[in-house]
Amino acid sequence: MKKRKFGQSELVVSDYCLGTMTYGSQTDETDAHRQLDMAMEAGINFLDAAEMYPVNPVRLETAGRTEEIIGRWIKARKPQDLIVATKITGAGSNAVKDGRPISAERMRAAVDDSLRRLQIDCVDIYQLHWPNRGSYHFRKNWSFDPSGQDRDATLAHMRDVLLCAQELIAQGKIRHIALSNESAWGVAQWLQLARAEELPRMLCVQNEYSLLCRLFDLDMAEACWNENLPLLAYSPLAAGLLSGKYAGNVTPDGSRRERSPDLGGRITGRVFEAVSGYLAIAHEFGIDPIHLAIQWTLTRPVPTLPIIGATSAEQLAHLLAGKEVNIPEDAKSAIEQMNRAMPMVY
């Protein structure tokens, strides 16, 4: 597995980041530890978690279970050069009592809780799961309305968070602060505040990105390129749609769709036509559709790392088998033609 220097940091990370959001729900602890072992053997040294995990469903009583499972693996294996990323939950989540928003006070407590569950002394990358002011992600782009936002309150909140991050970095509890489900305007404000007041700089952004979800390609891509902010691309398989397992509008037993019938709003009137087009491209070029979708993210102009996740070790083995696949230029051209024909399918 290739490794790279990550953004404006000293961290050296693998090209794949291992996502863990099903650990403790769809994935039991034994299989989760098997996956973590497999990932390390394949050269992956980068894990992504969150205080609200596991998902499907997200519940207050299970929040933190994923970090606990990872923590027991870390304690037993003591892996070298491991990079751990986790997140503080955004406003309105049922994984946090009363859906409390991100604040400096809650952040201090949340970092301590994550460190305890993960059984580590320092989180390498601490991400804000989504902004308090709201977001157009999670299929909210169709009804996004920023007119209720209060600019002054938002900037004051950002300053408080960065001051808290400065404190946590000085204490050795986190190395870097980062973003998730953010917009170009948000990125610009975070970075401007950091520059103006010599506060910690956001390291990266984790947004959804796949052949079926390319909101990132415009203003966000411009912001991240110019500011050297790498993208951690979550859902590169579009919640499994790009694997082809739901083609024909089916719901396999034990699949994510069994728990979430519309896959979080991804099932629309046009999505299966688009999926069929990408499956056809994979077939034409003799590439497994899963490998095509994941490796495509590594070809993008802005430095991008896919977050791969699996509900079983068998699925992870399939994902890892494609880590050396190259996508020919003709296949990339076909993908761009397909995107023009079927953009914004969910």
N, C-alpha and C positions, 0 to 999 in steps of 0.2 A: 504494500500500500504506500503510495507516494505521500510525502508530508511537505508542508509549506509553512513559512512564517505567516502568522495570522495578523493581518491588518497592521496597525501601528503598535505592535506589542512584541514582547520577547517570546511569546508562545509559539511552539512548533506543533502543528496539528495534522492529523491524517486527512486525506481528501474526503473521507466519509466520516460523518458524525453519527453515533449510534443513538437513536431515539428510544425512550423507555416508557412511554406514556401508558402502555398496557400492562406493565408489571404490577401485579396485585389485583388485576381484574380478569382480563382475558388470558393473561400469561401468569402461571403460578410461579412461585419462587424458585423451584427446581429448574424449570425451563428458562427462567430469567437468568439465573446464574450460568446455565449452559450457554445461553446467547452471549453473555458478557465474556465468557472464556473464548468462545469462537471468534468474537470480534477482536479481542486482544491477539489471538493467534494469527488473525488475518492482517494485523498491523494497525488496527484502529485504536487510537489512544484518546479519543474524544467522545465524551458522553453528554447527553442533554437530558435534563430532568426538569421538574417544577414542583413547587410545594403543593399544588392542587392535584397532582397525578396520584392514582391512575384515573383515566377517563373511561367513558362508555360503561356506566355513567360517572359523572363527577358528583361526589357527595362529600359533605362535611365529615362524616364518620370515617371515610377512607382516605381523605386528603393526607398526604405525607407518606402513605404506604410504599409508593415507588421508591422514594428516597431511602426508606428503611431497608428495603430489599437490596438496593445498591450498596448501602452502608455495610450490611452484613457480608456482602461479597468483597468489598474493599478490605474489611478487617481480616477476612480469611485469606485472601490472595496477596494483599499488599503489592498491587501492581506498580511498576516503575513508569515514570513519565506520563501518568494519567492526567488528562485535562478534564475537569468537571465543570459543566455549566448547569445552572439551575435558575429558577425564576420566582419572583414574588408575584402573587396573583393580583390581577387588576380589579377595579371596582365592579361590584355587582355580582360577584361569583358566589355560588352556594357552597364553595369549598372553604370559605372564610366566614366566620361568625358575623352575621348582620351584613354581609357583602361589603365590608369596609374597604374604602379605596386605599391606594398606595399613599403612604405618608412616611416621614422620617421615623416617627415613633414605631409604626408597624414594621418598617423595614429593619430596624435594629432587632426587634424580636424575631422576625421571620428569618433573618440570617442566622441567628443563634439556633433556632429550631432546625433549619436545614443542616447546619454543621453537626448538630447532635445526631440527626437521623442518618446523615451520610457518613458519620464517624471519621470526619476529616477536620483539619485545623483551618483550612482556607478554601473558599470557593474561587476557582480561577476566573469564571465569567458569571456575573450576577445580572440577570436580565429582568426588565420590567415587562410582565407578560402581555399587557396591553395598556394604553394610556387611560388615565382617569377621565379625560375629556370625551372619550369615546373613540370609535375607530370605524373605518369602512371595510375592515376585514371580516372574516367569517360570514361572507355573503351579504354583509350590510351595505355594500356598495350601491345596491339598487335603490335604497331609500336614504342614502347618506345625506345628512343635513347639518352642516357645521354652525348654523346661525344661532344656536343656543350656547355656543362656547363663549367663555369669558377670557379674553386674551391676558389681562393682567393677572387674574387668578391662576391661569395656567403657567405663566412665567414664574410667578412666586412659588408655585408648587415645584416646578423644575429646579429652581434654585435650592429649595429645601432638600430635595432628593440628592442633588449633586454635593451639597454640603455634608449630608449624611454619608454618601459614598466616600467622600474624602476622609471622614472620620473612620469608617470601616476599613478602608485601605490602610490608614495609619496604624490601626489596631491589628493588621494582618489577617483580618477575617475574610476579605475579598481581595482579588488582584485587580479586576476590571469590572466596570459597570457597562451595561449594554441594553439594547432595545429589542422589542418584539412587537409585531403588528402595529408598526408606526408608519407615519406619512412623511412625505418630503418636507412639508412645513415643520412638522415636529422635529425631524432630524436636524434641520437648519437651526431651530431655536436651541436645542440641546447643545449643539456644537458652538453656537455663538456665545451662550452663557459660559461654557467651559473656557473659551478663549478669553472672554472679557474679564472673568474673575479668577482665572488660573485654577479652575476646578477640574475634577477628573473628566476625561474625554470619553464619550461613548465609543466602545470598541467595534461593535458590529450591530447588525439588525437581523432579526429572525422573522421573516414573513413567509407566507405561503407562496410557493412558486412551482409550477409544473407546466407541462405542455398544454394543460387545460386552464391554467390560471396564471396569466402573464401581466397582471396589474403592475408588477414591479418594473417592467421594461421601459417605462417612460420617465416620469419625474424622479421616481425613486432611484432608478439606474443612474441618472445624471448626478443626483446628489451623492450617491454612494461611490461612484467612480471618482468624482472630484475631491471627495473627502477621505478617500481610502478606507471606506467602511465595507468590509466583506458582508456578503449575504449568506446567512444560514437558511437554506431553503427547506421549509417543512412541507410535508405532504407531496413529495416529488412524484408519487404514484397516484395523486388525487384520491386519497383514501381507498386505493385499490382499484379504481376505475381503469387505470391505464394498464393494469395487469391483464385485463380482458375477462376476469372471473365473473363480472356482473353483466357481460355482454348478453344481449337478448333480454335484459331487464330481469335477470334471475337473482335469487338470494341464496347463496350456498350456506349449508348448515355451518354454524360456528363462525361465520364471517362477521365483519364489522357491521354490515348492513342488517344483519339479524337484530342487532341492538339499536341501530339508528337507520330506519328504513329509507330516509332521504339523504343519508350520508352528510348530515349537517347542511342540507340545502344544495348539495351538488347534483342531485338527480333532477334534471330538467327535461323539457321536451326535446332539446337538441343534443344533449350530452352523449347519447349512445351513437348518434351519427358521427360526432367528432371522434369518439373512441374508436369506432370502426375504421375511420381514416388513418389514425395513428397505428392501429394494429396492422393495417394493410401496408403501411410504410415499413414497419418492422419485418413483416413477411417478405416484402420485396427485396430487402437488403440482407435477409438471413440473420437478423438480430432478434434475440428474445425481447419481447415488448417491455418487460420490466427493466432489462439492462439498457434498452434504448432510452427510456424515460429518465432513468437515474443518470446515466452518463451524459445525456444531453445537457443537464444542468452544469456540468463541469466545462462545457464548451462556451459558456456565455461570456460576453465582454467584461462584465463586472465580476471580480473574483467571487465565486459561488461554491459553497459546500453543501451537498445534499444531506439531510438528516434521514437516515434509513431506519425503519422500524419494522418489527415483525411480531406477530402474535405467537409464533412458534419457532423453535430452532431450525426446523426444516425449511420454513420460509426464509429465515435469515441466510441459511446455506445457499439458497437459490439467489438471493440478492448479491451475496459476496462472490458468487461465481462469475459475475459480470464486471468485476472491478478493473479488468484490463481491456475491456471492449473499447474499440475505437469506432467513432461514427464517421463514415465517409462524407465528403462534401456534398455529393449528390443527395444523400439522405437528409443532410441539414437543409438543403434547398427544398426538398419535398416537405419537410416539416414547416418551413416558412410559408410555403404555398397553402398548406393545410390550415395554418393559423389565419391566413387572410380569408380563406373560405369560411372558416368556422371560428371566429373570435368570440370571446366572452360568452362561453356556453353555460356558465353558471356563476 
